[in-house]
Amino acid sequence: MRRPDHPTTTRPTAVNGALPGPESPEAREALEADGPGGGGPGAGVPERTVPGAGAPEAGGPERAVPDRTASKRAFPDRTVPEAGGPDHAVPGPTAAPPLPADGVTAEAVLAPYLQGQAADFLRSLRLHREHSAPSDAGGQGAEAAARALRRSARRISGSLHTFRTVLDPAWADHLRTELAWLSGTLAREHAYAGRLTRLLDALHQLSGATLPAARGTKPATKPATKPATTAAARTAGAPEAQGRALLGVGAARAGALLERQLTLARTRAHSAALQALGSSRFHAVADAVALLASEVPLAPGTTGRGAEALLEPAERAEQRLLAAVVALPADESAEPYNEAQDAAWHQARLLLRLHRYAHEVVLGAADPVLTGAGHALDLHRDAAEAAAAAAAAARTPRIAPATAYALGVLHADQRHEVEAARAVFRETWPYATAMTAP
């Protein structure tokens, strides 16, 4: 498969990894648990710090962190010098395993990344506790700290999933499950708030603009040359005027219904998050992350292995992403309001995030060419969930016909946004050959 000319983490391999895919409940919870603005694939990579590093909000003294650049992480070919040469050394009976030819081990690459994310997790937790005090009436600091907490939890969980073969498997599986629970619990409140804002804004725009055209109809080209003064012409505009009046009446009621339902859901999610943060289960997770900040448990036999040991799991993550994009339904097979096809797109979004985190570990930064595609998949997820919320509200018993009509128009508008996001993804996806597979 031909790739664009940019640094990649992998080389082509067969898709034969034995790791459980991100369709597992734990990985799905940890990776999709972020609402709008929660740091999707298009978001910037947070600074890589260690405990004590002076982040602006931490207020501690600044301490330099070694720069892990791509040149150091490029993993050049490891050539073994000839026996008896000046660089050939035979270790003694009690000597440690020899270091790789490039001097970089898998532990030296993976451990600082996980420890940096663990330090960010602990720092965000401290800030969340400070801003959650009753004296902090604004709540903006607590919300920002919760987003940073989820961002670190997602990166730790995704890295534990991708590089499970390099780490202690029992420890990695347990911590990944707990981080999935925490990230999913904290994300629900933010997701409901963002969904409500999106739907209310869309209702406001629909009630003051032209109604969306019916699916499969062509827009009008130009006005007729003859003035529309006949009775037939006046009658032709009656359905549009009637629909406009009905939408205007129902939009306010639909907005009130959505606000009541989603605000109630957000309040319950907020209570669940507070209960989770005060539970013994959460304190156990925090203790495990604190231990991770100082020590990363590795699988037996991993100590001393070269950094190339990280390439194989990173390659599997990339190959799963490419295979998922190839399997996406083509535009020609798409049907109106095809909610059944949303799952394949959501899966591609999760796999892209796994690939992004693997790229951060191996090369020290996110893959910039996937920023646009990741942002499009985030918009696709938001629009699909908003459409589902509008459809659920329309099924409320004993609502007025005008309210149901407004919710139906809102649902159609969000499904149009879903299709628009899919088109943007296909335009911004950098690997063109993956989109032309049969």
TASUL-V579015 format. One record per backbone hydrogen bond with DSSP energy under -1.0 kcal/mol. NH is the residue of the N-H (numbers start at 1). CO is the residue of the C=O. If there is no record, write none. Layout:
# TASUL-V579015
{{NH;CO} {NH;CO}}
This chain:
# TASUL-V579015
{{6;4} {16;14} {24;21} {28;24} {29;25} {30;26} {31;27} {32;28} {34;32} {38;35} {43;40} {53;50} {55;53} {59;55} {69;67} {73;69} {79;77} {85;82} {88;85} {95;92} {103;100} {106;305} {110;106} {111;107} {114;110} {115;111} {116;112} {117;113} {118;114} {119;115} {120;116} {121;117} {122;118} {123;119} {124;120} {125;121} {126;122} {127;123} {128;124} {129;125} {130;126} {131;127} {132;128} {136;133} {137;135} {143;139} {144;140} {145;141} {146;142} {147;143} {148;144} {149;145} {150;146} {151;147} {152;148} {153;149} {154;150} {155;151} {156;152} {157;153} {158;154} {159;155} {160;156} {161;157} {162;158} {163;159} {167;163} {168;297} {172;168} {173;169} {174;170} {175;171} {176;172} {177;173} {178;174} {179;175} {180;176} {181;177} {182;178} {183;179} {184;180} {185;181} {186;182} {187;183} {191;187} {192;188} {193;189} {194;190} {195;191} {196;192} {197;193} {198;194} {199;195} {200;196} {201;197} {202;198} {203;199} {204;200} {205;201} {206;202} {207;203} {217;214} {229;227} {234;230} {235;231} {236;232} {238;235} {241;237} {242;238} {243;239} {244;240} {245;241} {246;242} {247;243} {248;244} {249;245} {250;246} {251;247} {254;250} {255;251} {256;252} {257;253} {258;254} {259;255} {260;256} {261;257} {262;258} {263;259} {264;260} {265;261} {266;262} {267;263} {268;264} {269;265} {270;266} {271;267} {272;268} {273;269} {274;270} {275;271} {276;272} {277;273} {278;274} {279;276} {283;279} {284;280} {285;281} {286;282} {287;283} {288;284} {289;285} {290;286} {291;287} {292;288} {293;289} {294;291} {295;291} {299;166} {302;299} {305;302} {307;104} {309;306} {310;307} {311;308} {314;310} {315;311} {316;312} {317;313} {318;314} {319;315} {320;316} {321;317} {322;318} {323;319} {324;320} {325;321} {326;322} {327;323} {328;325} {339;337} {341;338} {342;339} {346;342} {347;343} {348;344} {349;345} {350;346} {351;347} {352;348} {353;349} {354;350} {355;351} {356;352} {357;353} {358;354} {359;355} {360;356} {361;357} {362;358} {363;359} {364;360} {370;367} {371;368} {374;370} {375;371} {376;372} {377;373} {378;374} {379;375} {380;376} {381;377} {382;378} {383;379} {384;380} {385;381} {386;382} {387;383} {388;384} {389;385} {390;386} {391;387} {392;388} {393;389} {394;390} {396;393} {404;400} {405;401} {406;402} {407;403} {408;404} {409;405} {410;406} {411;407} {412;408} {413;409} {414;410} {415;411} {416;412} {417;413} {418;414} {419;415} {420;416} {421;417} {422;418} {423;419} {424;420} {425;421} {426;422} {427;423} {428;424} {429;425} {432;430} {434;431} {435;432}}
